[in-house]
Amino acid sequence: GNAKMSTEARVRVLISFDSTRPTEEMLQLLPRLLGPAQLELTGLYVEDEDVLRAAELPGLREVTLNGQLSALDSTRLRHEQALEASAIRQAFEKLAAGMRLHHRFLVTRGRASEELTRIAAESDFIMVARALRASGLRPRRGIHYDALVRGPKSVLFVNEPWRSGSSVVVLLGSAEAIALGRRFAGEDDLRLVLATPPAEAGRSTQGEAPSSAGERRVALREWSEEAIADLCLAEDARLLIVPRTQTLDWAELLPKLMDRLPCSVLQLS
């Protein structure tokens, strides 16, 4: 899996930005995950053609935050997307250069999910920066990332702000996922919650060593979007770690779950 890439000399990382500015702590997550490998970053912003096409449909209106109605204007939206891309590019390049990371930035136009999938094919690890509340352009929903979730690579969905939350929740704890959860929890002084299926309550989690202080196991009432979201909210999760598994259809579940969760989500390959 991609979480074991620390022994490789070079790791190509794609970072897709969705109406959010890059931050230093966001980029610092990468060496924490990928180890001492040589990172080659590609920042990406997709000017979404679906939004522009929608603006050209007759009769559609835009509702502002103060309740005012106005006509959608595809020319104005195209200009807003270009400004957004330029601002993100400048912030990304400044941060990456300051951290001495090899980097480039791409701006493409097309259907967001298709463009992201196409460029992700050339990467080893994928990070998606998602703004939960964006002024102006509407953040993309989990469904836009369906193809990434179905793909073979590890994906980290970073929700803003990263520093919110007080725990790391690990689902279906493989040894690799638990070790990663323990490392993140220890470095950030967070609680670690190991969630198991209802049928495994009282049984040892696969690969789990005896729990230490600050760790606890929780059996979900069921494997469902609602139960997982409720657990993450109740535990005030900062990060949810999801190992790839045959037990759950994450390709179906995870995009829906991301629309409900305020925490970041890491899907391991």
C-alpha positions as CSV (number, residue, x, y, z in Angstrom):
1,G,0.0,0.0,0.0
2,N,1.0,3.6,-0.4
3,A,1.3,4.1,3.3
4,K,4.5,2.0,3.1
5,M,6.1,4.3,0.6
6,S,8.7,5.7,3.0
7,T,11.4,3.3,1.6
8,E,10.9,4.6,-1.9
9,A,13.2,7.3,-3.3
10,R,10.5,9.3,-5.0
11,V,6.8,9.8,-4.3
12,R,4.6,11.7,-6.7
13,V,1.9,13.5,-4.7
14,L,-1.2,15.1,-6.2
15,I,-2.9,17.8,-4.2
16,S,-6.3,18.9,-5.5
17,F,-7.6,22.2,-4.1
18,D,-11.3,22.9,-3.8
19,S,-12.0,26.5,-3.0
20,T,-9.5,26.4,-0.2
21,R,-6.0,27.9,0.3
22,P,-3.0,25.7,1.0
23,T,-1.5,25.9,4.5
24,E,1.9,24.9,5.8
25,E,0.3,22.4,8.3
26,M,-1.5,20.8,5.4
27,L,1.7,20.3,3.4
28,Q,3.5,19.1,6.6
29,L,1.1,16.2,6.8
30,L,2.8,14.6,3.8
31,P,6.2,13.8,5.3
32,R,4.4,12.5,8.4
33,L,2.5,10.1,6.2
34,L,5.1,9.2,3.6
35,G,8.3,9.4,5.6
36,P,11.7,10.6,4.3
37,A,10.9,10.0,0.6
38,Q,11.6,12.6,-2.0
39,L,8.2,14.3,-2.5
40,E,7.3,15.7,-5.9
41,L,4.1,17.8,-5.5
42,T,1.6,18.6,-8.2
43,G,-1.0,21.2,-7.1
44,L,-4.3,21.0,-9.1
45,Y,-7.2,23.3,-9.6
46,V,-10.0,22.3,-11.9
47,E,-12.2,25.0,-13.5
48,D,-15.5,23.1,-13.3
49,E,-17.3,23.1,-16.7
50,D,-20.4,21.6,-15.0
51,V,-20.8,24.8,-13.0
52,L,-20.4,26.9,-16.1
53,R,-22.9,24.9,-18.1
54,A,-25.4,25.2,-15.3
55,A,-25.0,28.9,-15.4
56,E,-26.1,28.9,-19.0
57,L,-29.4,27.2,-18.4
58,P,-32.4,29.5,-18.7
59,G,-34.2,30.5,-15.5
60,L,-31.6,29.6,-12.9
61,R,-30.9,32.1,-10.2
62,E,-28.1,32.5,-7.7
63,V,-29.0,33.0,-4.0
64,T,-26.5,34.9,-2.0
65,L,-25.8,34.4,1.7
66,N,-27.9,37.5,2.5
67,G,-30.9,36.1,0.5
68,Q,-30.6,38.2,-2.6
69,L,-31.4,36.7,-6.0
70,S,-29.4,37.4,-9.1
71,A,-29.1,35.9,-12.6
72,L,-26.3,33.4,-13.1
73,D,-23.6,34.7,-15.4
74,S,-21.2,32.1,-16.9
75,T,-18.7,34.8,-17.9
76,R,-18.6,36.1,-14.3
77,L,-18.3,32.5,-12.9
78,R,-15.4,31.8,-15.4
79,H,-13.6,34.9,-14.2
80,E,-14.2,33.9,-10.5
81,Q,-12.8,30.5,-11.1
82,A,-9.7,31.9,-12.8
83,L,-9.1,34.3,-9.9
84,E,-9.6,31.4,-7.4
85,A,-7.0,29.3,-9.4
86,S,-4.5,32.1,-9.4
87,A,-4.8,32.8,-5.7
88,I,-4.4,29.1,-4.8
89,R,-1.4,28.8,-7.2
90,Q,0.4,31.7,-5.6
91,A,-0.1,30.4,-2.1
92,F,0.9,26.9,-3.0
93,E,4.0,27.8,-4.8
94,K,5.2,30.1,-2.0
95,L,4.6,27.4,0.6
96,A,6.2,24.6,-1.4
97,A,9.2,26.7,-2.2
98,G,9.6,27.8,1.4
99,M,9.6,24.1,2.4
100,R,12.1,23.2,-0.3
101,L,9.7,20.8,-2.0
102,H,9.8,20.0,-5.7
103,H,6.5,21.3,-7.1
104,R,4.4,22.4,-10.0
105,F,0.9,23.6,-10.3
106,L,-1.7,22.7,-13.0
107,V,-4.9,24.5,-13.9
108,T,-7.3,22.5,-16.1
109,R,-10.8,22.9,-17.3
110,G,-13.4,20.1,-17.6
111,R,-15.6,17.9,-15.5
112,A,-14.0,18.0,-12.0
113,S,-14.2,14.2,-11.4
114,E,-12.9,13.3,-14.8
115,E,-10.0,15.8,-14.6
116,L,-9.0,14.7,-11.1
117,T,-9.1,11.0,-12.0
118,R,-7.0,11.6,-15.2
119,I,-4.2,13.4,-13.4
120,A,-4.3,11.2,-10.3
121,A,-3.4,8.2,-12.6
122,E,0.1,9.7,-12.7
123,S,0.5,10.0,-9.0
124,D,1.4,7.7,-6.1
125,F,-0.5,9.4,-3.3
126,I,-3.5,11.8,-3.5
127,M,-4.4,14.6,-1.1
128,V,-7.7,16.5,-1.6
129,A,-8.1,19.8,0.2
130,R,-11.7,20.4,0.9
131,A,-13.3,23.6,2.3
132,L,-16.3,22.7,4.4
133,R,-17.6,26.3,4.1
134,A,-16.4,28.4,1.2
135,S,-17.3,31.9,0.4
136,G,-18.3,32.3,-3.2
137,L,-17.7,29.0,-5.1
138,R,-19.6,26.0,-3.9
139,P,-17.3,23.2,-2.5
140,R,-17.5,19.9,-4.3
141,R,-19.4,17.1,-2.8
142,G,-18.1,13.6,-2.0
143,I,-19.7,12.2,-5.2
144,H,-17.0,14.1,-7.2
145,Y,-14.4,11.9,-5.6
146,D,-16.1,8.6,-6.3
147,A,-13.5,7.4,-8.9
148,L,-10.7,8.2,-6.5
149,V,-12.2,6.1,-3.7
150,R,-12.7,3.2,-6.1
151,G,-9.1,3.5,-7.3
152,P,-6.0,1.6,-6.0
153,K,-4.2,4.5,-4.3
154,S,-4.3,6.0,-0.8
155,V,-6.3,9.3,-0.6
156,L,-6.2,11.8,2.2
157,F,-9.2,14.2,2.2
158,V,-8.2,17.2,4.4
159,N,-11.0,19.2,5.7
160,E,-10.5,22.7,7.1
161,P,-9.4,23.4,9.7
162,W,-7.1,20.5,10.2
163,R,-6.4,21.3,13.8
164,S,-10.0,20.9,14.9
165,G,-11.1,17.7,16.7
166,S,-9.5,15.8,19.6
167,S,-9.3,12.1,18.5
168,V,-8.2,9.8,15.7
169,V,-10.7,7.1,14.8
170,V,-9.6,3.9,13.0
171,L,-12.1,1.7,11.4
172,L,-11.5,-2.0,10.8
173,G,-8.1,-1.8,12.4
174,S,-5.4,-3.5,10.4
175,A,-2.0,-3.4,12.0
176,E,-0.9,-0.8,9.5
177,A,-3.9,1.5,10.2
178,I,-3.6,1.2,13.9
179,A,0.1,2.0,13.8
180,L,-0.6,5.0,11.7
181,G,-3.4,6.1,14.0
182,R,-1.2,5.7,17.1
183,R,1.5,7.8,15.5
184,F,-0.8,10.6,14.6
185,A,-2.6,10.5,17.9
186,G,0.7,10.5,19.8
187,E,2.3,13.4,17.8
188,D,-0.8,15.6,18.2
189,D,-1.7,14.5,21.7
190,L,-5.1,13.1,20.6
191,R,-7.2,10.2,21.8
192,L,-7.2,7.0,19.7
193,V,-10.5,5.2,19.1
194,L,-10.5,1.8,17.5
195,A,-13.9,1.0,15.9
196,T,-14.9,-2.6,15.3
197,P,-17.9,-4.2,13.6
198,P,-20.9,-5.0,15.8
199,A,-20.2,-8.8,15.4
200,E,-16.6,-8.4,16.7
201,A,-17.5,-6.7,20.0
202,G,-15.4,-8.3,22.7
203,R,-12.9,-9.8,20.2
204,S,-9.4,-8.5,19.5
205,T,-9.1,-6.2,16.6
206,Q,-6.9,-7.6,13.8
207,G,-3.2,-6.6,14.4
208,E,-4.0,-4.8,17.6
209,A,-1.6,-4.9,20.5
210,P,-2.9,-4.4,24.0
211,S,-4.4,-0.9,24.3
212,S,-2.5,1.8,26.1
213,A,-3.6,4.8,28.0
214,G,-5.6,7.1,25.8
215,E,-6.9,4.3,23.6
216,R,-10.2,2.6,23.6
217,R,-12.3,0.3,21.5
218,V,-15.8,1.0,20.4
219,A,-18.2,-1.5,18.7
220,L,-20.4,0.3,16.2
221,R,-24.1,-0.5,16.4
222,E,-24.0,-1.3,12.6
223,W,-21.8,-0.7,9.6
224,S,-23.6,2.2,8.0
225,E,-23.0,5.8,7.0
226,E,-25.1,7.1,9.9
227,A,-23.4,4.9,12.6
228,I,-19.9,5.9,11.4
229,A,-20.8,9.6,11.2
230,D,-22.4,9.5,14.6
231,L,-19.2,7.9,16.1
232,C,-16.9,10.5,14.6
233,L,-19.1,13.3,15.8
234,A,-19.5,11.9,19.3
235,E,-15.7,11.3,19.5
236,D,-14.9,14.8,18.1
237,A,-12.7,13.2,15.5
238,R,-9.9,15.1,13.7
239,L,-9.0,12.2,11.4
240,L,-10.8,9.1,10.3
241,I,-8.6,6.3,9.0
242,V,-10.2,3.8,6.7
243,P,-8.3,0.7,5.5
244,R,-9.3,-0.7,2.2
245,T,-11.4,-3.7,2.9
246,Q,-13.9,-6.1,1.4
247,T,-16.1,-5.9,4.4
248,L,-17.6,-2.6,3.3
249,D,-18.3,-1.0,0.0
250,W,-16.3,2.1,0.6
251,A,-16.7,3.2,-3.0
252,E,-20.4,3.6,-2.2
253,L,-20.2,4.7,1.4
254,L,-17.3,7.0,1.7
255,P,-18.4,9.8,-0.7
256,K,-21.7,10.0,1.2
257,L,-19.9,9.9,4.5
258,M,-17.6,12.8,3.6
259,D,-20.6,15.1,3.0
260,R,-21.6,14.5,6.6
261,L,-18.3,14.6,8.4
262,P,-16.3,17.7,9.6
263,C,-13.2,15.6,10.1
264,S,-10.5,14.7,7.6
265,V,-10.5,11.1,6.1
266,L,-7.6,8.9,5.1
267,Q,-8.3,5.9,2.9
268,L,-5.4,3.6,2.9
269,S,-4.6,1.5,-0.2
